[in-house]
Amino acid sequence: MSKATTKDHIGVTGAGIVGVSTAIRLQRAGYTVTLIDKEGPAAGASYGNGGVLASCASIPVTVPGVIKKAPKLLFSKDGPLFLKYRYLPKLLPWLTKYLSYANTSDLHRIAAAIHGVVGDSLTEHQQLAKGTIAEKWIKPCDYLYMYEDRAAFEEDKIAWDLRESFGIEWTELKDKALGDYDPIFSGKFKYAANLKGHGRINDPGRYINDLATHFVDHGGKIEKSEITGFEIDNGKVQWLETNSGKLSFDQIAICTGAWSGPLAKALGVKVPLESERGYHVELWEPNMMPRATYMDAGGKYVITPMDGRIRLAGIVEFGGLKLEPSKKPFDLLLRNVKKTMPDLTWKHTETWMGHRPAPADSIPVIGRSPKAQNAWFAFGHQHIGLTSGPKTGRILSQMIDGSKSNLDLAQYSPMRFNPD
Ligand SMILES: Cc1cc2nc3c(=O)[nH]c(=O)nc-3n(C[C@H](O)[C@H](O)[C@H](O)COP(=O)(O)OP(=O)(O)OC[C@H]3O[C@@H](n4cnc5c(N)ncnc54)[C@H](O)[C@@H]3O)c2cc1C
């Protein structure tokens, strides 16, 4: 296996938080780096996410019992799960595999792997952005999970027990104490877990664009092209095929989020990857701002104060990469906000839908191609990509550079779905 030298020119495909973080880390390690994106920086999920640096978010959706709860989440009027029914036949093989992980031993294994990339998120972001124009968008803050009552919190006990085992700490806020903490909520939530040491990004799109500007200011290049395939010879990618001609690099990294499946397959890796479509609604120029970042645990969406607006982001919809956004998730987010923050008013509303890259086992894919020794992957960060992007960039740049990591990297192996 050839080890990259400091002279190598590395092409990083995908300029979301994962690709931009990887590009900066490689640049700091002495490589010449070109970022390639079909649209430009922060065009995918990294633009419209909830902005939460959720170090506590190591628990996958597939907890034991999720199959029993799914019909209520899908069919009840205010359920946060949606499905484009015509997409169901395509979804079924992935869904079957996904649900097969909803057992206790897989939960513990998966949560430990995710914790490895989310646990120190705020510090990782601060280190990545330190001294750059992007630094201003990082805001350390509390992160509160809000429940209708203590009983609802207890229903999530399995998740909170796991968080505790990872050293995540929180304090309880009950009844009136929550209204005292943040008067924007009047009454709906009677119980909250307040997690310290968290953070948020005050505008994820502008943050990533500022990181990309920093990358260019330090000699990086950004190329607007869509990668369509690879020419592989002698166990190496010789050419990247794009919609605007061929590109050649010494090494390449695939960081194309939810669009990574076919590219990975062409490089010898079969990852069952789906889009978990998510939605946001922004309430611009509100008459009041939340004090911290909140997860409405029942509604499964976050409430994040951002520059000039409040962003409500969440919902899971299965419908693939091509079908149009649905209207119902936007209506649901707006109905929820009227219930939880009844005194809130705002000037105008903006909406967005994007694609969370979700491997069936919820563990990000980080590692080398079995087919081309100069090709690498970092994708599949499902609900936690903003949180874990900088750590992933560090891990992948260390792998390419041949340096050691304290983490057990086998758990992120791209080969874990390939039959022997
Ligand atoms: C509603 C919602 C809320 C979320 N909230 C949070 C949150 O609060 N905290 C958190 O940590 N995470 C959150 N997430 C998840 C997070 O946004 C994603 O995990 C993360 O953005 C994925 O980053 P990425 O760089 O892998 O992919 P993306 O940001 O999707 O970037 C992929 C890039 O690849 C490019 N691309 C794709 N195919 C090609 C090709 N063939 N050639 C060239 N370029 C290509 C795309 O244009 C895109 O720019 C949320 C997601 C959603 C949808």
Ligand as a Chemical Component Dictionary entry (heavy atoms), coordinates in Angstrom:
data_LIG
# 
_chem_comp.id                   LIG 
_chem_comp.type                 NON-POLYMER 
_chem_comp.pdbx_formal_charge   0 
_chem_comp.three_letter_code    LIG 
# 
loop_
_chem_comp_atom.comp_id 
_chem_comp_atom.atom_id 
_chem_comp_atom.alt_atom_id 
_chem_comp_atom.type_symbol 
_chem_comp_atom.charge 
_chem_comp_atom.model_Cartn_x 
_chem_comp_atom.model_Cartn_y 
_chem_comp_atom.model_Cartn_z 
_chem_comp_atom.pdbx_ordinal 
LIG C1  C1  C 0 -33.536 18.738 8.634  1  
LIG C2  C2  C 0 -32.147 18.311 9.060  2  
LIG C3  C3  C 0 -31.685 18.666 10.317 3  
LIG C4  C4  C 0 -30.409 18.277 10.722 4  
LIG N1  N1  N 0 -29.934 18.726 11.937 5  
LIG C5  C5  C 0 -28.672 18.410 12.308 6  
LIG C6  C6  C 0 -28.141 18.965 13.492 7  
LIG O1  O1  O 0 -28.769 19.775 14.176 8  
LIG N2  N2  N 0 -26.883 18.596 13.868 9  
LIG C7  C7  C 0 -26.155 17.709 13.111 10 
LIG O2  O2  O 0 -25.042 17.374 13.502 11 
LIG N3  N3  N 0 -26.611 17.227 11.946 12 
LIG C8  C8  C 0 -27.854 17.555 11.528 13 
LIG N4  N4  N 0 -28.345 17.074 10.349 14 
LIG C9  C9  C 0 -27.509 16.142 9.555  15 
LIG C10 C10 C 0 -26.420 16.867 8.789  16 
LIG O3  O3  O 0 -26.933 18.007 8.158  17 
LIG C11 C11 C 0 -25.791 15.916 7.760  18 
LIG O4  O4  O 0 -25.411 14.708 8.367  19 
LIG C12 C12 C 0 -24.534 16.551 7.160  20 
LIG O5  O5  O 0 -24.812 17.827 6.665  21 
LIG C13 C13 C 0 -23.948 15.676 6.065  22 
LIG O6  O6  O 0 -22.815 16.353 5.580  23 
LIG P1  P1  P 0 -22.059 15.847 4.300  24 
LIG O7  O7  O 0 -20.943 16.781 4.078  25 
LIG O8  O8  O 0 -21.751 14.404 4.453  26 
LIG O9  O9  O 0 -23.142 15.910 3.119  27 
LIG P2  P2  P 0 -23.852 17.185 2.346  28 
LIG O10 O10 O 0 -23.832 18.355 3.224  29 
LIG O11 O11 O 0 -25.110 16.669 1.853  30 
LIG O12 O12 O 0 -22.801 17.448 1.203  31 
LIG C14 C14 C 0 -22.619 16.598 0.114  32 
LIG C15 C15 C 0 -22.118 17.440 -1.045 33 
LIG O13 O13 O 0 -21.756 16.569 -2.111 34 
LIG C16 C16 C 0 -22.095 17.187 -3.328 35 
LIG N5  N5  N 0 -22.209 16.123 -4.337 36 
LIG C17 C17 C 0 -23.056 15.076 -4.316 37 
LIG N6  N6  N 0 -22.834 14.263 -5.367 38 
LIG C18 C18 C 0 -21.800 14.818 -6.053 39 
LIG C19 C19 C 0 -21.110 14.426 -7.246 40 
LIG N7  N7  N 0 -21.418 13.309 -7.909 41 
LIG N8  N8  N 0 -20.107 15.234 -7.692 42 
LIG C20 C20 C 0 -19.787 16.379 -7.032 43 
LIG N9  N9  N 0 -20.416 16.773 -5.895 44 
LIG C21 C21 C 0 -21.414 16.002 -5.412 45 
LIG C22 C22 C 0 -23.402 17.912 -3.026 46 
LIG O14 O14 O 0 -23.612 18.989 -3.937 47 
LIG C23 C23 C 0 -23.167 18.403 -1.599 48 
LIG O15 O15 O 0 -22.654 19.711 -1.546 49 
LIG C24 C24 C 0 -29.604 17.468 9.884  50 
LIG C25 C25 C 0 -30.051 17.133 8.606  51 
LIG C26 C26 C 0 -31.308 17.554 8.181  52 
LIG C27 C27 C 0 -31.763 17.212 6.786  53 
# 
loop_
_chem_comp_bond.comp_id 
_chem_comp_bond.atom_id_1 
_chem_comp_bond.atom_id_2 
_chem_comp_bond.value_order 
_chem_comp_bond.pdbx_ordinal 
LIG C1  C2  SING 1  
LIG C2  C3  SING 2  
LIG C2  C26 DOUB 3  
LIG C3  C4  DOUB 4  
LIG C4  N1  SING 5  
LIG C4  C24 SING 6  
LIG N1  C5  DOUB 7  
LIG C5  C6  SING 8  
LIG C5  C8  SING 9  
LIG C6  O1  DOUB 10 
LIG C6  N2  SING 11 
LIG N2  C7  SING 12 
LIG C7  O2  DOUB 13 
LIG C7  N3  SING 14 
LIG N3  C8  DOUB 15 
LIG C8  N4  SING 16 
LIG N4  C9  SING 17 
LIG N4  C24 SING 18 
LIG C9  C10 SING 19 
LIG C10 O3  SING 20 
LIG C10 C11 SING 21 
LIG C11 O4  SING 22 
LIG C11 C12 SING 23 
LIG C12 O5  SING 24 
LIG C12 C13 SING 25 
LIG C13 O6  SING 26 
LIG O6  P1  SING 27 
LIG P1  O7  DOUB 28 
LIG P1  O8  SING 29 
LIG P1  O9  SING 30 
LIG O9  P2  SING 31 
LIG P2  O10 DOUB 32 
LIG P2  O11 SING 33 
LIG P2  O12 SING 34 
LIG O12 C14 SING 35 
LIG C14 C15 SING 36 
LIG C15 O13 SING 37 
LIG C15 C23 SING 38 
LIG O13 C16 SING 39 
LIG C16 N5  SING 40 
LIG C16 C22 SING 41 
LIG N5  C17 SING 42 
LIG N5  C21 SING 43 
LIG C17 N6  DOUB 44 
LIG N6  C18 SING 45 
LIG C18 C19 SING 46 
LIG C18 C21 DOUB 47 
LIG C19 N7  SING 48 
LIG C19 N8  DOUB 49 
LIG N8  C20 SING 50 
LIG C20 N9  DOUB 51 
LIG N9  C21 SING 52 
LIG C22 O14 SING 53 
LIG C22 C23 SING 54 
LIG C23 O15 SING 55 
LIG C24 C25 DOUB 56 
LIG C25 C26 SING 57 
LIG C26 C27 SING 58 
# 
